[in-house]
Amino acid sequence: MVEKSTMRWLCAVCTCCLWLNYYSFLNNCVRGCQICIDVFDATASAVWKGIFCIFMCCCFGFECVACVLCIYSCIELFNDPCQRYQAEDSWINAFWQLVYLKDLEIEGTVREKLKELFAK
């Protein structure tokens, strides 16, 4: 018989394609939008605001931000939230724990790098 923890890992990996889309919207897109708003508000010059908008919309800037958040979040997902899931907590609670994290370290890093580039 398969151990419970092994089955939980197997379920998490096999259903990834189903829950990751929803999680990606809640986490990566929403966090990405908040980063964009923060950088746009911090940019004083109208010219740099225009350049920022062009970069985010036409140069795949938003997709790059969402991709970085996605990769980092997947790493985070299989750390603490997945450990809670393995320790008899439910997958639902582990999933929401990650979505409701106030700040991801990478989120602040991405925000600061974009501010360095555009908030002039």
SVG drawing of the C-alpha trace seen along z (x, -y; Angstrom):
<svg xmlns="http://www.w3.org/2000/svg" viewBox="-10 -64 27 66">
<polyline fill="none" stroke="black" stroke-width="0.4" points="0.0,0.0 1.2,-3.5 2.1,-5.7 -0.3,-8.6 2.5,-11.2 3.5,-9.6 -0.1,-9.6 -0.4,-13.3 2.6,-14.2 1.3,-12.2 -2.1,-13.9 -0.5,-17.4 1.7,-16.8 -1.0,-15.0 -3.6,-17.8 -1.1,-20.6 -2.5,-21.5 -6.0,-21.9 -5.3,-24.1 -2.2,-26.0 -4.3,-28.0 -6.6,-29.3 -3.7,-29.8 -1.7,-31.6 -4.5,-34.1 -5.0,-34.7 -1.3,-35.0 0.8,-35.9 -1.6,-38.1 -3.1,-39.9 0.4,-40.4 1.7,-41.5 -1.0,-44.1 -0.3,-45.4 3.4,-45.7 2.5,-47.6 0.2,-50.0 2.9,-50.7 5.6,-51.3 3.3,-53.5 2.3,-55.6 6.0,-56.0 7.0,-57.3 6.8,-61.1 7.6,-61.8 4.8,-61.4 7.4,-60.3 8.6,-57.5 5.0,-56.5 4.4,-56.2 7.6,-54.2 6.6,-51.9 3.2,-51.3 4.7,-50.5 7.2,-48.1 4.5,-46.3 1.9,-46.1 4.0,-45.7 7.3,-44.3 5.9,-41.4 6.9,-43.1 3.8,-42.0 4.3,-38.4 7.9,-38.5 6.8,-39.7 4.1,-37.0 6.5,-34.4 9.1,-35.3 6.3,-35.3 5.0,-31.9 8.4,-30.2 9.2,-31.6 5.7,-30.8 5.9,-27.2 9.1,-26.8 7.3,-28.3 4.3,-26.1 6.3,-22.9 8.0,-24.3 5.9,-25.4 2.4,-25.0 3.1,-21.5 4.8,-20.5 1.6,-21.5 -0.4,-19.5 1.9,-16.5 1.4,-17.0 -2.3,-16.1 -3.6,-19.6 -5.8,-19.8 -4.6,-20.8 -7.2,-23.5 -5.8,-25.1 -2.2,-24.8 -3.3,-26.4 -5.0,-29.3 -2.1,-29.8 0.1,-30.5 -2.4,-32.7 -3.0,-34.8 0.7,-35.4 1.0,-39.1 4.4,-39.5 6.6,-37.2 10.3,-38.2 10.6,-38.1 7.6,-40.5 9.5,-43.2 12.6,-42.6 10.7,-42.8 8.9,-46.0 12.2,-47.6 14.0,-46.7 11.1,-48.1 11.1,-51.3 14.9,-51.6 14.3,-51.4 11.2,-53.6 10.6,-55.8 12.8,-58.6"/>
</svg>
